[in-house]
């Protein structure tokens, strides 16, 4: 089954953006009640080292600080309708990788000083059966890692890597990792910063899934291929 184009993906995302924003506001409200200091009603504040289940190494931590302009973050800490924690964990992300949209676990990181309900960044993973369409697109800034990796002009970062998994919908040979900077990007940051963050979370998930050797994601992200 062919993969949908980026345009199709953007159309789907546009149709659900307002739902995600509303959902984020609700979960942030729930997080205030369910996480952090019950006496003060404040959410726990995390550093770049702690977000996304502690998956970011030093270079990615610095990249996140540049992208966001801060080192104070919050994450969802409530529970969803099924009782699963809203906070990202590698264990749950691997467990629900083959779930439907809304069942897969994303890493949503918010700036601690932003109460808009829009995450600073949103990292999501999806199993894929076939290789991506690697046709030329002038809006792509490619990186030589994984099967296919690039950053779009709108700030979105995408990384496809080899990883054999199996779920209710059958077998998959690849994982598509996507990162969206919903709350905007600090102009001082770079496309490499965004790919560095996505690569670190992807490397950690590949290890959790047992496909680190197959994925072969590097310790350090190279400069963009035509940058």
Buried (B, 14 or more C-beta within 10 A) or exposed (E): EEBEEBEEBBEEBEEEEEEBBEBBBEBBEBBBEBBBEEEEEEBBBBBBBBBBBEBBBEBBBBBBBBBBBBBEBBBBBBBBEEEBBBBBBBEBBBBBBBBEEEEBBBBBBBBBEBEEBBBBBBBBBBBBEEBBEEEEBEEBBBBEBBBBBBBBEEBBBBBBBBBBBEEEEEEBBBBBBBBBBBBBBBEEBBBBBBBBBBBBBBBBBBBBBEBBEBBBBEEEBEEBEEE
